[in-house]
Amino acid sequence: MTVMSLELEVLQLSCMFNADPVSTYLRAIFPVFLAAAVILVALRIKKRKHREINVFLQFCNAMGSILNILLISILLMTFRPFLCYKHPGTAGASLRNYPSVVCDLAHGDFLAMVVAGILTFVLIPLPFLALAVYSTCKYPQKMSQYGGENFLKATGFLFFRFTPSRYYYGLVSMTRSLLVCLVPVVIIDDGGFQVLCLTAILILFSQVQMYLHPWRSHKTNMMDGAQSVILVLLLVGSGLTTQLDLDKRAVATLGVVGFALMLFLVLLTMMNTVHRILQVHPFYPYFICHHKADAAAQARYLQLLFVQRTRQTCFIDSDHLTNLEELFDVVRCRCGELCVYLTADTLRRPWCAGEITIAWQVHGKVTSIFHPSFTQPEDDSLEVRSIHNYIASADFKLVEYGITDEAVVNAYRWLLNGNKANYYVDHDIIGRKRLEDVVDKVTSSGNSRRTRFGSLLNATPYNAGFKSSTSSNADVCRQGTVVFSSRRNDDEASATVGILLGQIQASLLEVVPAGYTVLSDLGNEAADEAVAMLASAHVVVVVLTNDSLKTTQQLQVICNAMSEEVPCIPVSTPSFRFPNSQSFQDLKIRYKGEASELEARVQLFFKIISVPFTTYASQQVLSVQATSVLARIPKTSKYNSAGRHTASQEKAIALVKVQTIDEFFHEPVPRPDPNQIYKFTEMQALACAEIVC
């Protein structure tokens, strides 16, 4: 322990060298330089055997580790020439560690030691601390650039012990060490005041450590906190058992400062509470309440539509929420209107229940949007004794936020029966227009603050012709368009396409002037014809969602695109599960004899690396992922120059009948007579005999 404190006189070096104070002080400094030289020589020897190592990087990390361990000892050694104690009366002062040296610059030994201490501080601790500050400030930038690995190799002693989010705690630890060492330098001959200051420093940094939990191991965090407590107890115990000179005025000053600081923290807390209650910015005119597992993409698309039509902010948790504890405060104080998107399990979610209850209690501005998947809970479920079982509240309790079961029941009854602002998703409307129609109704309900603007569909020149299933075949068969394929009659899939197009629409039209076609926005006949004419497409973007491979149209698109060698971009969403052996076994059962060709084309399709599209992510993440899709769209296309149906394609279109997913799995599918299609080309025969349903 004495050696680690650089107290080398325990080795009786004075028997071999001069015993004067200056020589003794210089011998205490020497081991640091000796360690640097030894490490450098060892690394040079190591490099002879391992040519790949970087001597400079490993030297920086090794010396950094040693200096980090010995930082307090080095700082105390550096400050030794400044640690003086007063003689009785007016006899001057001497160095605490070297009583024979008088603290007077006129004294040669004292001047030499002061110069040596300053040079030592400039050569060792100061560069080390400056490097630590610089590395900590540059850490986020270096980690996002090429070459970050070399940066970590040189500065690993600063960062590897702590979690990535608390990378800066190495600098915090060094600051604590520096302050501890400065206490005896700044406060001279007042042991009681030194104990108080050291105790305050240790307690302060202990609070910081307990708040941040910086260490990678939970046990290490506990040990660090316990170490600080033990040091405080040792300081207090030493102060009680030692006769310390106590300056009562200094202690009184410290007490006044501590009391003033406590009052300041109390007032700051009260002011922060009042500010949060009165704060109305940012204010969200609309707030989307939804069940993320059922309708993450639909909620995001609704949010984009509200923002576009009203030019006002619409709250969605993926973008605007950073702390769940603040969610109910947003609904209570900073929400103009709560839009509840009711899907299958919305009312079963405790967070949704809390949002609805608070909105009903505070302002009552709630708009209900009923999706076809929503089923109204039974009357028995809307009772105080059973609402707790109806809501999946195992993860947390609403009562902890002041929301009782009785309040939830009353809010639900009002929402389902007493609320007049109810809107329904029209099942007869197809594609993205289904959600757009709902937003049109909500934003045109007589509120003068809302302004209607053109829809996302109407904003695109090409897609302006595809508002309904009555689109003309001439528009559907336009050459060189980007075809977006998704599961039909699936609002989540249609919303995913809408989000993707909302991110890349303007740039897409610059790359592909012909525009794009969204198959889910077309009627059955128009969609069938567009699928049969995929050979003229610029590129096919296949949006993969839940049960995509169980949808007839999706399989048709994949097989036709693979047959015609049309460029494809698979876009996978979180709900999609990539096919396995069981998936292909199901295809064999459904298609029997024709399944081998179908399986081959599906396997060929999934050799293309898909682009992930996380529908529940923030706007920034979606923008980056959408840009990745845009980057995969080729600048030039290879499509058939004819641009119209051949006679055989007309026959194929007549044979293809796209059914819903329920019909596909529950009704027998008639197969065409092979004698009727023997004149078709191989590709057309596969399109009719293998993909038909």
Secondary structure, 3 states (H helix, E strand, C coil): CCCCCCCHHHHCHHHCCCCCHHHHHHHHHHHHHHHHHHHHHHHHHHHHHCCCCCHHHHHHHHHHHHHHHCHHHHHHHHCHHHCEEECCCCCCEEECCCCCCECCCCCHHHHHHHHHHHHHHHHCHHHHHHHHHHHHHHHHHHHCCCCHHHHHHHHHHHHCCECHHHCCHHHHHHHHHHHHHHHHHHCCCCHHHHHHHHHHHHHHHHHHHHHHCCECCHHHHHHHHHHHHHHHHHHHHHHHHCCCCCCHHHHHHHHHHHHHHHHHHHHHHHHHHHHHHHCCCCCEEEEEECCHHHHHHHHHHHHHHHHHHHCCCEECHHHHCCCHHHHHHHHHHCEEEEEEEECCCHHHCHHHHHHHHHHHHHCCCEEEEECCCCCCCCCCCCCCCCHHHHCCCCCCCHHHHCCCHHHHHHHHHHHHHHCCCEEECCCCCCCCHHHHHHHHHHHCCCCCCCCCCCCCCCCCCCHHHCCCCCCCHHHHCCCCCEEEECCCCCHHHHHHHHHHHHHHHHHHHHHCCCCEEEHHHCCHHHHHHHHHCHHHCCEEEEEECCCHHHCHHHHHHHHHHHHHCCCEEEEECCCCCCCCHHHHHHHHHHHHHHHHHHHHHHHHHCCCCCEECCCCCCHHHHHHHHHHHHHHCCCCCCCCCCCCCCHHHHHHHHHCCCCCHHHHHHCCCCCCCHHHCCCCCHHHHHHHHCCCC
